[in-house]
């Protein structure tokens, strides 16, 4: 991309002014200086050297820290620099429910997006022992969270984003699946169903599926089976409430996704198998956009390498990705994000403890589609997927080596158990030299990679394609919320397209420029699958489906995502209910204008 593109376009300047500018800053370069100096405060020595190094990393939009870091670092505001939290388990009492609501409100007030597993709440219609009342069920309480989030927004707090999850075997799962068919309901939530291996087997074999909930003892009335439930150390007795055909439940979930774009799915057993801390954590929820599966009170801070800044000789036969520079940036970004753990505030003490116990990071990428185009590769081809996988592999190995080196310098993360850690599936895929380093020195961070939507920070970087998504369109109208609280519409160009136009005025558009709507759903999934082996957290990715697609064509996408080994899947098909996430920003909790970056 040409140096001329480093000058911010009008929309980029607006995003900077509305979201990230602080005090008397007059340009984004001032913001970089502020953030670099603040992050370097975590260094024991040579702070000036590290300030300069971090400023060089941020310069030219090479590395885009999560929005909370850009907005909060060095400001002395009472805000967190972490994007992502999963809240603690919700105790199934009125006191416990409202304690959890308060904890969520405090977290959102400081700028964090939150995830909640509502599976611990008893199903609707269940008598509450000793109270003479009937439980209203988890979905009813989700409406209270939704109202809280809307109220937080009205007070001037940052736009909230929440994820709600529910187990596929919870008796209220059908109400959860259908909850957002009401266009006015739960607007501040994303919904995802925790789908297990056993359920997928039941679907494949056309079996019956029991819907269950834990009971106090095995003597409960009705059939009882034993399952490990949310927030339990082992299997517990569960009363069978109803039995439904697994395929009918699966179709109901898919039809809701087809018609209203929710819920998504979390393949929860895959998530827990692939978790680097498989030996000490049970994960049942994610952050609002799904790229960070977290245990109770888990926290993670994010940052994205802007791949367009590492392409040399773009749009020529000699175009290439500068892997050496990219890996050097990844190593420095790991140190940067590790420092953020030390300088950040935390809404709750449990979150601070969890962050420091595991030191999770979420280093990812943005601008993938633009970078591939600049390399002369079309997003929906095997060649592009192979290139993207090599890029992520290089970043992964550089990040892990950097974390091993940090463990030598600063110490391993407190929850590290070398023997158990190295038995995890992801750790087993690491090169032998990195595994040997972990065995010798430990590792500073339990997790290192995540691919976030990166929507707003990608707008800041002159509208590079966001995350690993295809470019939205070559040119389009985009609404953003301004510093004045009003929505403003801008005519914007994709960054790679803009660069091509500058360098080739009047030339025909190369076939490599392909918009998201022209990429088949299977090719969306294939790109996500190509990258997942190199991402130890997860990937936020939307599978776009044309509005004209019939349900028969749509059905099976979630099943294919499971077979491909993905940790989760989100689909989006434009309908009157869903509209467009770019022309109607309030229709989806975590669209590019609202996601927690």
Secondary structure, 3 states (H helix, E strand, C coil): CCHHHHCCCHHHHHHHHHHHCCCCCCCHHHHHHHHHHHHHCCCCCCHHHHHHHHHHHHHHHCEEECHHHHHHCCCCCCCECCCEEECCCCCCCHHHHHHHHHHHHHHHHCCCEEEEECCCCCCCCCEECCCCEECCCHHHHHHHHHHHHHHHHHCCCCCCCEEEEEECCECCHHHHHCHHHCCCCCCCEEEEEEECHHHHHHHHCCCEEEEEEECCCCCCCCCEEEEECCCCCCEEEEEEEEEEEHHHHHHHHHHHHHHHCCCEEEEHHHHHHHCCCCCCCCCCEECCCCCCEECCCCEEEEEEEEHHHHEECCCCCCCEECHHHHHHHHHHHHHHHHHHHHHCECCCHHHHHHHHHHCCEEEEEECHHHHHHHCCCCCCCHHHHHHHHHHHHHHHHHHHHHHHHHHHHHCCCCCCCHHHHCCCHHHHCCCHHHHHHHHHHCCCCCCCECECCCHHHHHHCCCCCCCCCCECCCEEEEEEECCCCCEEEEEEECHHHHHHHHHCCCCCCCCCCCEHHHCCHHHHHHHHHHHHCCCCCCECCEEEECCCCCHHHHCCHHHHHHHCCCCEEEEEECCCCCCCCCCCHHHCCCCCCCCCC
